[in-house]
């Protein structure tokens, strides 16, 4: 891989753009196609591209296996915690209207929190699957 100078430079240039696009998909999910799942897959694809180009050790310096393993339950906890918060405040599970002073703001905040949880879980799961397949071949 050390001889693929164009591939390595191209990857270094495109990785920040991939992350920026993942954030765009995440925050634009309310208004068009996209959201947490798509942004999570794009984020994991960024780590996978880094691993393919620079090696698995470089990818694990950016996203260590322990962090990736902790991301999966953390995202589920954020998702479920958002729903339980509605229960604790006297409404139904995943009823976001009580999360803010205004019902519309509460819905926006609740959807945002759920989508963040989905992004974290999907990115962690996809990266963990990739790491598992790579470790299997070693």
WOTAVEN-V701125 format. One record per residue. RES is the residue in three letters. SS is DSSP state (~ for helix, > for strand, _ for the rest). NEAR is the number of other C-alpha atoms within 12 Angstrom. Layout:
# WOTAVEN-V701125
res=RES ss=SS near=NEAR
res=RES ss=SS near=NEAR
This chain:
# WOTAVEN-V701125
res=UNK ss=_ near=12
res=UNK ss=_ near=11
res=UNK ss=_ near=10
res=UNK ss=_ near=13
res=UNK ss=~ near=13
res=UNK ss=~ near=14
res=UNK ss=~ near=19
res=UNK ss=~ near=21
res=UNK ss=~ near=16
res=UNK ss=~ near=17
res=UNK ss=~ near=23
res=UNK ss=~ near=21
res=UNK ss=~ near=15
res=UNK ss=~ near=21
res=UNK ss=~ near=27
res=UNK ss=~ near=19
res=UNK ss=~ near=17
res=UNK ss=~ near=26
res=UNK ss=~ near=26
res=UNK ss=~ near=18
res=UNK ss=~ near=25
res=UNK ss=~ near=31
res=UNK ss=~ near=26
res=UNK ss=~ near=24
res=UNK ss=~ near=28
res=UNK ss=~ near=34
res=UNK ss=~ near=27
res=UNK ss=_ near=21
res=UNK ss=_ near=26
res=UNK ss=_ near=20
res=UNK ss=_ near=13
res=UNK ss=_ near=12
res=UNK ss=_ near=15
res=UNK ss=_ near=24
res=UNK ss=_ near=32
res=UNK ss=~ near=34
res=UNK ss=~ near=31
res=UNK ss=~ near=31
res=UNK ss=~ near=36
res=UNK ss=~ near=37
res=UNK ss=~ near=34
res=UNK ss=~ near=34
res=UNK ss=~ near=36
res=UNK ss=~ near=36
res=UNK ss=~ near=30
res=UNK ss=~ near=33
res=UNK ss=~ near=41
res=UNK ss=~ near=34
res=UNK ss=~ near=28
res=UNK ss=~ near=34
res=UNK ss=~ near=29
res=UNK ss=~ near=23
res=UNK ss=~ near=27
res=UNK ss=~ near=26
res=UNK ss=_ near=20
res=UNK ss=~ near=27
res=UNK ss=~ near=20
res=UNK ss=~ near=18
res=UNK ss=~ near=28
res=UNK ss=~ near=25
res=UNK ss=~ near=17
res=UNK ss=~ near=21
res=UNK ss=_ near=28
res=UNK ss=_ near=21
res=UNK ss=~ near=28
res=UNK ss=~ near=16
res=UNK ss=~ near=21
res=UNK ss=~ near=31
res=UNK ss=~ near=24
res=UNK ss=~ near=22
res=UNK ss=~ near=30
res=UNK ss=~ near=29
res=UNK ss=~ near=23
res=UNK ss=~ near=25
res=UNK ss=~ near=30
res=UNK ss=~ near=27
res=UNK ss=~ near=22
res=UNK ss=~ near=27
res=UNK ss=~ near=30
res=UNK ss=~ near=25
res=UNK ss=~ near=24
res=UNK ss=~ near=35
res=UNK ss=~ near=30
res=UNK ss=~ near=24
res=UNK ss=~ near=27
res=UNK ss=~ near=25
res=UNK ss=~ near=19
res=UNK ss=~ near=17
res=UNK ss=_ near=18
res=UNK ss=_ near=16
res=UNK ss=_ near=17
res=UNK ss=_ near=17
res=UNK ss=_ near=21
res=UNK ss=_ near=28
res=UNK ss=_ near=29
res=UNK ss=~ near=34
res=UNK ss=~ near=27
res=UNK ss=~ near=28
res=UNK ss=~ near=31
res=UNK ss=_ near=18
res=UNK ss=_ near=13
res=UNK ss=_ near=13
res=UNK ss=~ near=15
res=UNK ss=~ near=16
res=UNK ss=~ near=16
res=UNK ss=~ near=22
res=UNK ss=~ near=24
res=UNK ss=~ near=24
res=UNK ss=~ near=27
res=UNK ss=~ near=32
res=UNK ss=~ near=31
res=UNK ss=~ near=26
res=UNK ss=~ near=31
res=UNK ss=~ near=35
res=UNK ss=~ near=34
res=UNK ss=~ near=37
res=UNK ss=~ near=33
res=UNK ss=~ near=36
res=UNK ss=~ near=39
res=UNK ss=~ near=40
res=UNK ss=~ near=36
res=UNK ss=~ near=34
res=UNK ss=~ near=40
res=UNK ss=~ near=39
res=UNK ss=~ near=31
res=UNK ss=~ near=32
res=UNK ss=~ near=40
res=UNK ss=~ near=32
res=UNK ss=~ near=23
res=UNK ss=~ near=30
res=UNK ss=~ near=30
res=UNK ss=~ near=18
res=UNK ss=~ near=14
res=UNK ss=~ near=20
res=UNK ss=~ near=14
res=UNK ss=~ near=9
res=UNK ss=~ near=9
res=UNK ss=_ near=8
